Amino acid sequence: METLRRSLSRWKRYHIKVHLDEDDILLPLTVKPTDTVMDLRAHLVREGITSWKKTFYYNARQLGEHETIKEAKIQNGSVLLLISDK
């Protein structure tokens, strides 16, 4: 049963949004629970948005670069905030 859960989680996808603070834009992204914050940055680069020197926040908590979507307890439909470092 555990093997089945692990194999199904490989196919699981979350539809989240990233709020770009300075542009006041909500950008939709499709991510996997195993994606890290670094992977989110790569998604944004593919969309033409640079996210370096910016910090991701979820539920008023700063996310670590190697933290996964699952570890951060981000759910389907969640909104992440991307704020420029001062």
N, C-alpha and C positions, 0 to 999 in steps of 0.2 A: 504494500500500500504506500509506503514511504517513497519507493522508487517511482510509482505512478505520480505522486504529488510533485516530486522533483522534475519529472519530465514534462508535466503540465505547466509548471511555473516557467519553464523555458519559453513557452508560447504565450504566456500572459503579457498583456500590454495595458498600460495606463495612459489615459488621455489627460494630460495636465496642461496648464497654461503658465507662461512666464510673464510677469508684469515688468516691463522695461520702464523703470522709474523716470528717467530723463525724457523719454519719448512719449510716455503715457500710452503705451501699446500693450495689449495682451496677445502674446504669441502662443498659439497652440502647438504642443509637441506630443508625440507618441513615444513613450519610453518603456523599458523593461524594468522589473523590480531589481535586477542585478546591475543596472546602469549606475555609474557614479556621477558625482558633480562634474568631474572632468569630461565624462561622456556628454553631459548636458551642454557643456561649453562647446564641444565638437558639433552637436546638433545646431547650436546657434550660429557657429561659423558657416555651416552649410546653408543657413538661411541668410547669410550676409551680415550677421551682427557680431561685432567683436565684444567679448565678455571678459577679456583680461583686465585686471585691475578693477574688477567688480566682484561683489560678494552676493551669494545666494542666501536668502532667508526663507524659512518656512515656520509658521506659527511663532513668529518673533524670536526665532533661534537661528543663529548663523550655522550654515552647513559646512562641514569639512570637505576638502577636495576629494578624499578617497571614500567618503561615506556613500553608501548605496541608497537607492530609492527606498528599498525595504527597510534598511537600518534607520533611516530618517522618518519612517512611518508615514510616508507620503502616500495618499490614497488616490484612486481614480477621481478625476475632477478637481484636484487640488490646484491652488495657485501659489507659485513661488514668486518671490520678490527679488529682483536683481538691482542692486544699488551700487553706484560708483563709490570706490574708496576715496576718502578725502586726503 
